[in-house]
């Protein structure tokens, strides 16, 4: 069996987008005095789909969301010629060839996201060829079902809406959920007080029987985070996510050493080398790679093994099938993220508008089928009218 053809398409959303609240989520741009929607540059309105076909007709599906137009060009011009003609079961060889031939510019960021998309499609092919789900090729079932947390709670300025949404997740059976901070350094002490009040209101409603996590999305400085952590320590947070920019590893180390709460990160880190650095420097308590960024399944499985040796849990960013198969197949991953879909933004939810086959949680748990080969995904035609499709 050989790879015969690589097809790339960008799905750009043109349907309804509900504007975010004024303090939607802190992010790395907040530090600048920028007018308008600072979060806009991080919100996905496009997604890259890669279909790789073998000479015996098997089609594997991969994807990535980072700068999809650029990632498409990288695959079309650089990666597809590398993969065509190869046996997909030589996936490690293909990955190394893609990685080493793009080292000068592809080690992190969009180059690695493009490699991830190709790699995910190759694993989908291998599962379909073996007539097994991908998690069975990765080590099999390590848990009966996947515990997941509801990841939303953006209404940080509207306490009634925030609590109503939290109640909806409790009613659905979720025992863990994540919210976002709306305020950072430029908002001063008043913003600090609002951040603390947001978490106090949620914790008082949820009690101690529900895990609560908070995302800063790289929107704080180290100095600001140092001041915030003591104020948040009483609320028993499961973790504080990405408090500073991804390159400030020393900042992560310092915050972790404060021992006020677990510190998580890695959503914007790449390859086993990046996570080797984070682990050896003891910079994070929780690893949060995303398989469609980090280097695909081939890279992610190595990070899982490394994290297991360091006893650091892996809880991938964004859920989605490429992450669920890895979570199911490793003891390093205790749970997964899940994005509920409703009219707040088009972001990680875009995945659900493009693909079919994603399992829905029941009472806070997800299940993967033993019978669906590959990733268990197919392209959906339900929302095609809402996309511009770039071939």
C-alpha positions in Angstrom: 0.0 0.0 0.0 1.4 3.4 -1.0 0.2 7.0 -0.6 -1.1 8.1 -4.0 -2.7 11.5 -3.5 -2.9 14.3 -1.0 -5.8 16.7 -1.1 -6.1 19.9 1.0 -9.1 22.1 1.5 -9.7 25.2 3.7 -13.2 25.5 5.2 -13.8 29.2 6.0 -16.9 30.0 8.0 -19.2 32.6 6.5 -22.3 31.9 8.6 -23.6 33.7 11.7 -21.0 34.7 14.3 -22.3 36.1 17.6 -20.1 38.9 18.8 -18.2 38.1 22.0 -18.8 39.9 25.3 -16.7 42.9 26.1 -14.5 40.9 28.4 -14.5 37.7 26.6 -11.2 36.2 27.5 -7.8 37.5 28.5 -5.2 36.8 25.8 -1.6 37.6 24.8 -2.7 40.7 22.8 -4.4 42.3 25.9 -1.1 43.7 27.1 -1.1 46.1 24.2 -3.4 49.0 24.0 -5.3 47.6 21.1 -8.8 48.8 20.2 -11.4 46.2 19.1 -11.6 42.5 19.6 -8.2 41.5 20.9 -9.3 37.8 21.0 -10.2 37.9 17.3 -6.7 36.8 16.1 -7.0 33.6 18.2 -10.6 32.7 17.1 -10.8 30.1 14.4 -13.0 31.0 11.4 -11.2 28.6 9.1 -10.1 25.0 9.3 -7.8 22.9 7.1 -8.9 19.4 6.0 -6.3 17.0 4.6 -7.4 13.9 2.7 -4.7 11.3 1.9 -5.6 8.5 -0.5 -3.7 5.3 -0.9 -3.4 3.3 -4.1 -6.0 0.8 -2.8 -8.6 3.4 -2.2 -8.3 4.1 1.6 -8.7 7.8 2.5 -7.4 9.1 5.7 -8.6 12.5 7.1 -6.4 14.9 9.0 -6.9 18.5 10.1 -5.4 21.6 11.6 -6.7 25.0 12.6 -3.7 27.3 12.9 -3.5 29.7 9.9 -5.2 27.1 7.6 -4.4 29.0 4.3 -0.7 29.0 5.1 -0.8 25.4 6.3 -2.4 24.3 3.1 0.4 25.9 1.1 3.0 24.2 3.2 1.4 20.8 2.6 0.8 21.3 -1.1 4.3 22.6 -1.8 6.5 20.8 0.8 4.9 17.9 2.6 2.7 16.2 0.0 5.7 15.4 -2.3 7.4 13.9 0.8 4.5 11.6 1.6 3.4 10.5 -1.9 4.8 7.1 -2.8 5.4 6.1 0.8 3.8 3.2 2.7 1.6 4.9 5.4 2.7 2.2 7.9 6.2 3.7 7.7 4.7 6.6 9.6 7.7 7.3 11.8 9.9 7.5 8.7 7.4 9.9 7.0 7.2 12.0 10.1 11.0 12.3 10.4 11.4 13.1 6.8 8.8 15.9 7.0 10.3 17.2 10.2 14.0 17.2 9.0 13.3 18.6 5.6 11.5 21.6 7.1 13.7 22.1 10.1 14.9 25.6 9.0 11.4 27.0 9.3 9.0 24.3 10.4 10.0 23.3 14.0 7.2 25.2 15.7 4.0 27.0 14.8 2.3 26.6 11.4 5.0 24.3 9.9 4.4 21.8 12.7 0.6 22.2 12.5 0.8 21.2 8.8 2.9 18.2 9.7 0.3 17.3 12.3 -2.5 17.3 9.8 -0.6 15.0 7.5 0.3 12.7 10.3 -3.2 12.5 11.7 -4.5 11.5 8.2 -1.8 8.7 8.0 -2.9 7.3 11.3 -6.5 7.3 10.1 -5.4 5.3 7.1 -3.6 2.8 9.3 -6.6 2.3 11.5 -8.9 1.8 8.4 -6.4 -0.6 6.8 -6.2 -2.6 10.0 -10.0 -2.3 10.6 -9.3 -1.0 14.1 -9.9 2.3 15.8 -6.7 4.3 16.1 -6.6 4.0 19.9 -6.3 0.2 19.5 -3.1 0.8 17.5 -1.7 3.1 20.2 -2.1 0.7 23.1 -5.8 0.0 23.4 -8.4 0.9 26.0 -6.9 2.1 29.3 -10.2 3.3 30.7 -13.8 2.3 30.4 -14.8 5.7 29.2 -13.2 9.2 29.1 -14.0 11.7 31.8 -14.4 15.1 30.3 -14.8 18.7 31.4 -17.1 21.3 30.0 -15.0 24.1 28.6 -16.8 27.4 28.1 -18.2 29.8 30.8 -17.2 33.0 28.9 -19.8 35.2 30.6 -17.4 36.7 33.1 -19.2 40.1 33.3 -22.7 38.6 33.6 -23.0 36.6 36.9 -26.5 35.4 36.2 -25.6 34.1 32.8 -22.4 32.6 34.1 -24.2 30.7 36.9 -27.1 29.6 34.5 -24.5 28.1 32.2 -22.7 26.4 35.0 -26.0 24.9 36.2 -26.6 23.5 32.7 -23.4 21.6 32.9 -24.1 20.3 36.4 -27.6 19.2 35.2 -25.9 17.3 32.3 -23.7 15.4 34.7 -20.4 17.2 34.3 -18.2 17.1 37.4 -15.6 19.4 36.0 -15.7 22.7 34.0 -13.4 25.5 32.9 -14.0 29.3 32.8 -12.0 32.2 31.4 -10.7 35.3 33.0 -11.8 38.5 31.5 -9.3 40.9 33.0 -5.5 41.3 33.0 -2.7 43.8 33.8 -4.1 46.8 31.9 -7.3 46.6 34.0 -5.5 47.2 37.3 -6.7 46.4 40.8 -10.4 46.7 39.8 -10.0 44.0 37.2 -8.2 41.8 39.8 -11.2 42.2 42.1 -13.6 41.2 39.2 -11.5 38.1 38.5 -11.6 37.0 42.1 -15.3 37.7 42.3 -15.9 35.6 39.2 -14.2 32.5 40.8 -15.8 33.1 44.2 -19.3 33.1 42.7 -18.6 29.9 40.7 -17.0 28.1 43.6 -19.8 29.0 46.0 -22.3 27.7 43.6 -20.4 24.5 42.6 -19.1 23.6 46.0 -16.1 21.3 46.3 -17.6 18.4 44.4 -17.0 19.9 41.0 -13.5 20.6 39.7 -13.0 24.1 38.5 -10.3 25.3 36.2 -9.5 28.8 34.8 -7.8 29.9 31.6 -5.7 33.0 31.2 -4.8 32.3 27.6 -1.3 33.9 28.0 -3.0 37.2 29.0 -1.1 37.9 32.2 2.4 39.1 32.9 4.6 37.3 35.5 4.2 40.2 37.9 0.5 40.3 37.6 0.2 36.5 38.0 2.4 36.7 41.2 -0.2 39.1 42.6 -3.2 37.1 41.5 -2.2 33.6 42.7 -2.5 34.3 46.4 -5.9 35.9 45.9 -7.1 32.7 44.1 -5.5 30.1 46.4 -8.6 29.7 48.6 -10.8 28.4 45.7 -9.2 25.0 45.2 -8.7 25.3 41.4 -7.8 22.2 39.5 -5.4 24.3 37.5 -4.6 27.8 36.3 -4.0 27.6 32.5 -1.4 29.5 30.5 -0.9 32.4 32.9 2.0 33.9 30.8 3.2 33.6 27.2 4.4 30.2 26.1 8.0 31.3 25.7 8.3 32.4 29.3 9.3 29.1 30.7 11.0 30.7 33.7 7.8 32.4 34.5 5.9 29.1 34.5 8.6 27.7 36.8 8.3 30.6 39.2 4.5 30.4 39.4 4.6 26.6 39.9 7.1 27.0 42.8 4.6 29.3 44.5 2.6 26.1 45.1 -0.7 28.1 45.3 -2.4 25.9 42.7 -1.4 23.6 39.8 -0.1 25.5 36.7 -0.9 24.1 33.2 0.4 24.8 29.7 1.6 23.4 26.5 -1.2 24.3 24.1 1.3 26.4 22.3 4.3 24.1 22.6 5.5 21.7 19.9 7.2 18.2 19.5 8.7 16.0 22.1 11.7 18.4 22.4 9.5 21.2 23.6 7.9 19.1 26.2 11.2 17.6 27.3 12.2 21.1 28.1 9.0 21.8 30.1 9.3 18.6 32.0 13.0 18.7 32.8 12.6 22.3 34.1 9.5 21.3 36.1 7.6 24.2 34.6 4.1 22.8 34.5 1.8 20.5 36.6 -0.4 19.6 33.6 0.5 19.2 29.9 -2.1 20.4 27.4 -0.8 19.8 23.9 -3.2 19.7 20.9 -2.5 16.7 18.6 -3.2 18.8 15.5 -0.5 21.3 16.5 2.1 19.4 18.4 3.3 17.1 15.5 0.4 14.8 15.1 -0.2 11.4 16.8 3.3 10.3 16.1 4.7 13.1 18.2 1.9 13.1 20.8 2.4 9.4 21.8 6.1 10.2 22.6 5.1 13.1 24.8 2.6 10.9 26.6 5.4 8.4 27.4 7.7 11.1 28.5 5.0 12.7 30.7 4.2 9.3 32.3 7.8 9.0 33.3 7.7 12.4 35.0 4.2 11.7 36.6 2.7 14.8 34.9 -0.8 14.3 33.6 -1.6 15.0 29.9 -5.0 16.6 29.3 -5.1 17.7 25.6 -6.4 21.0 24.4 -9.8 21.1 22.7 -11.0 17.5 22.9 -11.8 16.3 19.3 -11.2 12.8 18.0 -7.4 13.1 17.3 -7.0 13.9 21.0 -9.6 11.4 22.3 -7.8 8.4 20.8 -4.6 9.4 22.5 -6.4 10.0 25.8 -8.1 6.6 25.7 -4.9 4.8 25.0 -2.6 6.1 27.7 -2.6 6.1 31.5 -1.0 9.5 31.4 -4.3 11.2 30.5 -7.0 11.2 33.2 -9.5 13.3 31.3 -10.3 15.3 28.2 -11.6 18.8 27.3 -15.0 19.1 25.7 -16.3 22.3 24.0 -20.1 22.5 24.2 -21.6 24.0 21.0 -23.9 26.9 21.1 -24.0 30.4 19.6 -21.2 32.2 21.4 -18.3 32.1 19.0 -16.9 30.2 16.1 -13.7 28.7 17.4 -12.9 25.2 18.4 -16.6 24.4 17.8 -15.9 24.7 14.0 -14.6 21.2 14.2 -18.1 19.9 14.8 -19.5 21.8 11.8 -17.0 20.2 9.5 -16.8 16.6 10.7 -19.3 13.9 11.8 -18.6 11.1 14.2 -17.6 13.1 17.3 -19.1 11.4 20.4 -21.2 13.5 22.7 -20.7 13.2 26.5 -23.3 11.4 28.7 -23.2 12.4 32.3 -19.8 13.9 31.9 -18.2 11.0 30.1 -17.3 10.2 26.4 -17.1 6.8 24.8 -15.1 5.7 21.8 -16.4 2.8 19.7 -14.3 -0.4 19.4 -15.9 -1.0 16.0 -15.3 2.2 14.0 -11.9 1.9 12.2 -9.5 4.8 12.1 -10.5 8.0 13.8 -14.2 7.4 13.2 -14.7 10.7 11.5 -16.2 11.7 8.1 -16.8 15.0 6.5 -20.2 16.5 7.1 -22.4 18.1 4.4 -24.9 19.6 6.9 -23.2 23.1 7.0 -21.6 23.3 3.6 -23.6 26.4 2.7 -22.0 28.2 5.7 -18.5 27.7 4.3 -16.3 29.1 1.6 -14.2 26.2 0.5 -10.7 26.9 -0.9 -9.2 24.0 -2.9 
